[in-house]
């Protein structure tokens, strides 16, 4: 049984993902993250009529595509800790007339999400932001049917993703003291496949598999960064000009000269099954 803690889980991530900044830039970032959606859903192998959970659904594009795959007898629940992104997802569902998908504000690390048990749970770059991933993957498994499956995409190491602006501004951000072996939530928290396999196994998942992928994409600059991102990442105000100049220099290597940037993406897709024991 998952034990719930008196200290709010994911407190920092709740604050971060409920900042209006994310709602404003999210549609632009989907140009980048959406590159993996088809392959992620191919791994998920959804069946008509299935009940499905989308973890960290963001603006709902993955949930809506999954809803089309399960058909009118199936249902998809998109869960996210961002109130504004859930509202964005709901507006998109309404515009598309999608009757078999709904969106809820929930934290998959601790919350029981209405609509389960689910035959499948999946996530597109949403599971890297748990402050207690073991607790999260245990809680998710408790809501997946025996024999059901988990599929998620996450980034591989930062060194394999040179487009990320942390390469440019990392030295300008004050680090938070942590235990030597602690891995903070963030884009690359599940990049080590061995550690992630261990987490999933400890949470009770079985039949673990990790498939690495490399792809080169052409995207707009807004898909990678905007002027407010260094401040959002923690660069102090007095160093923002320095940070923006560093970002410009860093991204120049990927500039195609036509307003788009050619960048290599390195990510991985994990699959797992709930043995139901």
N, C-alpha and C positions, 0 to 999 in steps of 0.2 A: 504494500500500500504506500502511496506517495504521502510523505509528511509535509504539511503546509507550515510555513515559517511565519513567526510574528513580524519579522522584518519584511517589508514588501519586496517581493521578488522583482528583479529587473527594473528597479526604481530608476536608475540612470537611463536605461533604454526607453522606459515609458516617457520620461521627460524629453528625450532626444526625438523620438518618433512622433511626439505630439506637438513639436515645434512647427508653427505655420510654414517655416522654411521648406520642410519636406513636401508638403502638399503642393507648394508652388513649383518646385523643381521636378517632382516625381514623373510627370508625363514625359519630360525630356530625357530622364534617365532610362525610361523603358525602351528607348531605341537601342541601348546597350544590352540590358538584361534580357530583353525579349529575344535575343539571338538564340538562346538555348531552349526556348519554350517547346518547340516541336520535338526536339530530341528528348527532353525531359518527359513529355507526355508519351512518347514512343516507349520509353522505359517503363512507364506506369501501366501500360496495356489495359486501359479502362474498358470495362464491359458495359453493355447496355443495361440500365436499371441499377447500377451500383450507387451506393451512398459514399460520398467522397469528402475528405477534409483537406482544404488548402491552407497550409500553415504560413502565416506572414503573407497574406494575399495581396497586400499593397492596394493598388488601384483596381484590382479585380480582373485583369486581363487573362491571367492563367485560369482563374475559376470559371470565367465565361467560356473559355475554350474547352475546359474539361466538361462543363455542363452540356455542350453540344455533343460531346463524345458519348456521354452516358444516356442521352436521349430523354424524352419526357417522363419515362418511368424511373429515371435516376434522379439523384439530388446531389448538389454540391454546396457545402458550407465553406465560405471563405472567412478566415479569422485573422484579425490583426490588432495590435495594441494601439494603433493610431486611429483616433476618432475621425479625423479629417480624411484619411485615406479610405476608411470604410465608407464614409459618405460619398466620396468620389466613386468607389466601386458600385455603390447602390444606384447612383445616378446613371452610370454606364449600363447597368443591368436593366434599369427602367427604359432607357433609350433603345435598347435592343429587344425589349419585350421578353427577356429571359425569365421564365416562370419557374424553372427548376434550380435556381441558385439563390442563395441568400447570404448576407454578410453580417458578421457580428464583431463587436469590439470585445476581444478576449485575449488572454495571455496563455498560449499553449504550454508554457512551462508549468503552470499551476492550475489553470481553469479546466473544469469539465464542460465541454462544448456540446450544447444541445443538438441532437440529430444523430448521435451515435447509437450503437457502435458502427464504425465506418469500415467498409471493405478495403479502403485504401486511403492513405494520407500522403500528401506530397508537399513539396516546398521548392520555390525558385528563389534561392538566395535569401531565405527568411530564417533559417535555423541557426545562423552563425551569431545571433544576437542574444542568446540566452546567457545569463550570468551563472547558471547552474545547469549545464547541458545534460548531465546524468539525470537530474530530476526531471528535466524537460522530456527527454526521450523515454523515460519511464512513464511519465504521465500520458504522453502520446500513445504509447503501446497499450495502456489501459483502456484506450478509447477506440482501438482497432480490433476488429473481430479476429478470433483464432483463425490462422491461415491467411489473414489479411496482410497487406504489405505497406511498406514505407519507401518512398523514393524522393530524394532531394538532390538539388544541384547546389554546389558551393564552390567558392574560388579555391584554386590551388595556391601555392605560395606567392608572396608578394614579389619575389624575385622573378617569377615566371609571368608576372603581370606588370610589365614596366610602365604601362599607361597610367597606373594609379598615382594620384598626386601626393600620396604619402612619401613617395621617393623624393619629392621636391621640398616638402614642408615638414617632414617628420622631425628634423632637428630643431624646428622652431616651436614645437609643442611641448609644454611642460609635462613630463611623465608622472604618472601616479605610482607611488611605491607599491610594489606587489611582492608576494612570495616568489622565490626564484623559479619555481615550476608552474606558476600561475599563468593561464592563458586568458587574457581579457576578452570580453565579447567584441566582435568586430568582423569586418569582411573576411579576414584570414584566420579566424579562430578554429576552423575545422579543416585547415589546409593539409595537416599531417594525416595521411590516410591510416597509418597504423594507430595513432591515438584515437582517431574517430571510430575506427573499427572496435577498439577497446571500449570506448564509451557506449557504443550501440550494443555490444555484447553484454556489458555490465547492466544495461537497461533491460536485458532480456530478449533482444532481437536476435534472430538467427538467419542463416543463409545469406551472410553478408557478402556484398560484392561492390567494388569500386571501379568505375571506368573513367580514365582520364581523357580529356579532350583538349585539342588545340585548334583555334580557328582565328583567322585574320578578318577583321571587319572594317568597314568604312563608316564612320559616324560623324555627326556634327560635334563641335566643341562642347555644346551644352549637354551632350550625353555623358561627357567626362567630368566637367567641372563648370562652376560659375564663380563669379567674383566673391560671393558670400561664403563659399564653402570653406576657405581657410579659417575664417573666424568661427564657423560652426564646428570645425574640427578642434578648435582650442588654441589657435594662434592668437597671441595677445594683440590688442589693438595697435600698439606702437610698432609692431613688426608686420602688419598686414601688407604694407606696400612692398616690403622685402619678399614676403611670401608670394604675392601675386607675380612679381618679377621672376621669382624662381620657378613658378608654375609655367609661365610663358616660355622660359628657356627649356624647361623639361619637355613640354609638349611640342616644341618646334621640331623635334626629331621625327614626329609622326604626322606633321602637317603635309597634306597632299598639294597645297597651294590653290585649292578650289573651295576653301571653306570647310573641308572635311578632313578627318584624321584617320589614318590607317593604323590600326592598333592590333596587337596579338592578344587574344584572350586565352587564358589557361584555366580550365575549370574541371570539375569532376562530378560524376553522378553516382551516388550511393543508393543501393537497393538492399532491402532487408525484409524479412517476413516475421510475423508474430506467431510463434509456435503455440501460443495459447496455454502455456503452463506457468 
